[in-house]
Amino acid sequence: MQATDGTPDLLSIQPHRRRLGATAFDISPVGLGAWAIGGGEWQGGWGSQSDDDSVATIHHAVDLGINWIDTAPAYGLGRAEDVVGVATQQLPPNDRPFVFTKCGLVWEPGASSVTNSLAPESIRRECEASLRRLRCETIDLLQAHWPTADGTPIEDSWGTMSDLVDEGKVRHIGLSNFDVDALDRCQAIRPVETLQPELNLVVRTAADEVLPWCASHGTGVIAYSPMRSGLLTGGFSSARVASLPDDDWRATNEDFLPPKLEQNLALVERLRPIAERLSATLAELSIAWVTSWPDVTAAIVGARRPRQIDDWIGAATLTLDDEDLHDIATAVADTGAGTGPIRPGRHQ
């Protein structure tokens, strides 16, 4: 069933929900990422953003059947979490999505940049601040955002996060952007319930080691940046990159600059006929490729305005067959874009 504008609706997405690892959460194959709604006033910003647009985007996502949001304190230095808290509180309790957030990137008052810290006392301060901003009593999933730079052993960080579960402040814990060594060290203390790696048609290295590790340990995987931050949507060109504002982090990222930009844009052009054959957008094709990996539970997809979700929500019900995956792999190999395995379930 589809909504009147042609996008899948709530009833069509619900049967596609997947169990997130060993948690009790059945989540939609796509979740809403809140990175961009943090705005542009910090080092990882996406440019200016309207909070009213952000709230409307969250409500539209829920209306379409998306039942989880991924955010972090660092996004907008608290702003994204605050907006998520406002938006979810405006919904009836039974309609509120799961909210996943993180810890490990901290900032000083008045600063616009973050530092990496997973010290136990810092994790506790972050958790309390997130609970206030999100306006909730318990965080559904708390993830360590990035490896620490303060010398704290990961065992101490993970032990603190485990304590927060035992204290009822957090329901589940996971890692984001960590390697197999860290996963093993945490697993020895308490099972790693989820992992959040980057995975898309350009950045594919997670498929080498961490996805197989998650499969063997029953760890749920929520992959981020399935469209490589908009690069795979078909909306980018050299001219658009040149016009990105200074407070958009993509303006200086190597995948958005020559010579990699040309390879990535060539890949997008090779993907167009495949998407057209499936009556899908390039965004939907790129996301469906990520969720086609057997070890991936779901993909985190960002949006700043409600209509942007309409361009990719079809990925929640899009299935790629053997021919589709073969053609995509051929396009990746021919253009030389990115690094890592080129086909779900198979290495190069």
N, C-alpha and C positions, 0 to 999 in steps of 0.2 A: 504494500500500500504506500502511496506517496501523497504528500501534501499538494495543495492546489498549485503551488509554484514549481512542482516537479521534483522537489527534494524528498528523500525518505522521511517518514514521520515516526512518531514515538512507537507505534505498534509494529512497524517494520523493523526497527532497530532492536527492540527488546529481545527477540529470540536469538540474536547474535552475541549476547553478553557472554563473557568468559570469566572463569574463576581465576582470581589473581593469586597464583601460587598457593601457599597453605593458609592464606587468609580466608575469611568468610565472605569476602567481597566478590560479587559477580558484577563485572564492569563492562561498559560498552567498549567496542573495539577501538574507538577513538575517544580521547578525553580532551578537555579544553586546557591549553597551556596559557598561563597568566604572565609569562615573561614580558611580552610587549606592552601589557596594560600598566606596567610599572612606569611607563613614560620615558623621557629622555634625560632626566636630570641626574644621571649617574653614569659610571664608566661603561656599563653594559646596556645603555638605553637604546631605544628604537625611535627616538624623536618624540615630539609632543603628543599627548594623548588626552582625550576627554574622559573623565571619570563616568559621566553619564553614558557615553558610548560603551564603556567597559561593562557597566552594570547591565545595560540592554543586551550586550553580547552574551553575558553569562546567562541571563534569563532565556534568551533565544536558544542557546545550547541545550538547556534543560528541557525546553519545549520540544526540541527535536529528538530527545531521548538520550542525550549525553548525561551520564550520571556520576561523573567525577571531574574534578578540577585539580590541576597540578600548579602549585605556586611556590614561592620561596621568600624569606625575609629580604633577601638582597634585591629582588626585583623592585626597582624604584625606592630602595632603602626603606622598606615597610609599606610603601604605597599600594603595591599589588595585593598584599595580604589584607590591608584595610578595605580595599574595594571589594575583594572577594567576601569579606565578612559582612559588609553592607548589603551586597547583592543576595547572599544566601539567607540572611535574616529577613529579607523582604518576601521570601518564598514560604509557603506553608511547610511545616516541619516534615511532612511525609514526602515532599517534593525536593527537599534539599539534597544536593549531590554530595558524594564523598569529597572531602578536601584533603589533598596530600600536600605537605609542605616539607621544608628542609631546615638544616642547620649547618653552620660551618663557615659562612661568609659574614663577617662583621664589619662595622664601621663606627667611626667616632662621630659625635654630634657635630653637625655642620659640614662633614666631609662628603665628597661625591664618589669616593672609591672605597673598595672593600679589601679586607685582608682575610687570609685563611686561618681559622682557628677552630680546633675541635677539642679544646681543653674542657674538662668536665664542668667547671663552673661556668664557662661560656655557653656550653650547650644548655645548661639549666636556665640561664638568663634568656637565651633565645627562645626556649620553649615557652616560658612565661609570657614573653612579649608577643609571641605568635598566638597564644591562646587569647590574649586581650584583643589583638587586631582582628583575629578571625571570629571573635565573639562566640567562642565555643568552650565547652568544659573539657573536651577530650579531642585530641588531634587524631584523625583516622590513620594517617601514615606519616611518620617522620623519617626523613632520609638525610644521611650525611651528604652534603652537596658536592664537595670536592675534598681530596686529601689535604690534610692540615699542613701548615707551614710553620707551626709553633713548636714542633718537636714532640707533641703528645703522641704516645704509642696508640695505634688504632684500637688496641685492646681496652685502653682506658676510656676512649671515646665511646666505643660500642658498649662497654659495660655501663656507662652512664645512660645511654639511650635505652638499654635493657631495663635499668632501674626505673626509668620514666614509664615504661610499660607496666611494670609491677606496681607502680604508684597510681596507676589509672589516668595519667595525664596523656598517654599515647596508647593507641590500640595496637599498632604494628610499626615495625622499623625496617628500614632498608638502606641501601647505599646507592650513590649516583657517581658515575665517573671513576670507579675504583677498579683495580686490576685483580687478577686471580689470586695473587699472594694475599692481598688485603681480604678478599672474600674468604679464603681459607682461614685466616687468623680470626676473623669475626665468627665464622661458622663454628669454630671450636668453643666459643663462649655461649652463643645463642644463635639459632638458625637465622640466616639472612633471608628474610621473607620476600624482599623485592630488590631488583636492581634497575637503575635507570641509566642506560648508556645512550649515546648518540648513535643513530643508525639511519642511513638514507642511501640513495643511489650514488652519492658522492663520497660520503664517509661510511665505510663498511667494515672497518677493522674490528668492531665488536663481535662480528660473526666468527672471528678466528678462534678466540679462546673463551670470552666471558659468556657467550650464549650457550656453548656446550656445557660450561660449568653450571650455569643456572638450570639447564635441563636435567643434569645428573643430581642436582640437590633440591629439586622441586621449588625453585625460586621463581617467582613471577617477574616478568620483564615488561616494563613500560618504556618504550623507546622514544627518545625526544628528537626533535628537529627532522621529522620524516620528509619535509619539503626543503631541507637545507636552508631554513630561514627565508623561504620565499623564492630561492634560486630555481627550484624545479617546477614552479607554477606556470611558467611561460610568460610571466609578466616582467622579466628582467631583460635588460640590454645594456650595452656599454654606456649608452647615453643615460639610462636611468641610474646606473651605478655612479656616474660622474655627478649626478644631481642629488645624491643622498646628502642629507644635512650632516653637519659635523658631529651632532650628538647621536648619530646612528652608527653603531659599532661595525656594521657591515662595510662601511666606506673604506675601512683599512684592513679587512680580512682577505687573506690570500685567495680564497675561493671566488671572491668577487673582483679580483684584479687579474690583469694579464700575467702569465700566459694561461693560468688555470681557468679564468673566466671564459675564454674562447672554447676550451674543451668542454666546459660545463654547458655552455649555450648550445654547442653542437649536439651534446647528448639530448638536451631538451627537444631539439628539432627532430631527432631520430625517434623520440618517444611520441611525438604528436600523432602520427598515423595509427599507432597502437591504441592510444587513448580514443581516437575517433572511431576505431573499429569496435570498441567496447561502449561507445556512447558515454564516455566518462571524460571528466576534465583531467588536465595534466596533474593537478593537485591530487585528485582521487586516485589516479594511477600510481603516483609516487607513494602515497600513503598505503595503498593496498599491497604494494610490493613489500613494504616493511612488515605489515601484519601477516604476510604470507610465510614469513619465517616460522617454522614450527615451534621455536622456543620463545617467540614474542607473544605476550599476552595482548598488548594493546599499544597504540601509538598516541603520543601527546601532540596535539596540533594547536598552534596559536591562532588567535584572531583578535582584531582590535575593534571591529564593527560587526553587527549581526549579519550583514549580507556576505561577509567573507566566509562565514561558516557554510552558507548555502553552496559555495564553490567546492567544498570538500566533504560534506557530510555523507555523500554517496559512497565514500570509501568504506563506511561501516557495513555496507551490504555487498560490496564488490568483491567477487572471487576471480582470481587469475588462474587460468588453466595452464597446462604444460606448454602449449604454443605461445601463450602470452609471456610466460617466464623465459622461454627460450629467446624470443625476439628482444625482450628487454636486456637479457644478458649479452646478446650479440651487439646491441647498440652500445652498451657500456664498454665492451671489449674493443669495438671498432674505433670509438672516440678516445679511448684511453683516459676517460674521466675518473677521478677519484682513486681510492685504494681499497683493497680487501676483496673477499669472495663476491662473486657477481650473480650468484643465483641462490635463492632460499634452499637451505638444506644441503647445498653442495659447495665445495671449494673450487677455486680456479684449477 
